[in-house]
Amino acid sequence: MDAADVYVVSSRDNRGGLWVITTNDNVDALRFYQRRGFCLVRVHRGAADRSRASLKPDFPPVGAYEIPLRDEIELEKQP
């Protein structure tokens, strides 16, 4: 897993949990976090497309394992 592939890991809303957001193509990160007790909580459909259009034009359209890079997936772990 490449650190650049994971956008955020921090405590959230003073609830003591952790959350992470990664792209839909990052199956290695999804496996890593789920095996450590993180749960999928949200899919931000089209988020990578929007980032590519406005913030990161060099964001590739196809990611790891030749999966179209379109969405961001949010995972959370409660204490």
Buried (B, 14 or more C-beta within 10 A) or exposed (E): BEEEBBEEBEEEEEEEBBBBBBBBBBBBBBEBBEEEEBEEEEEBEEBBBBBBEEEEEEBEEEBBEEEEBBBBBBBBBEE
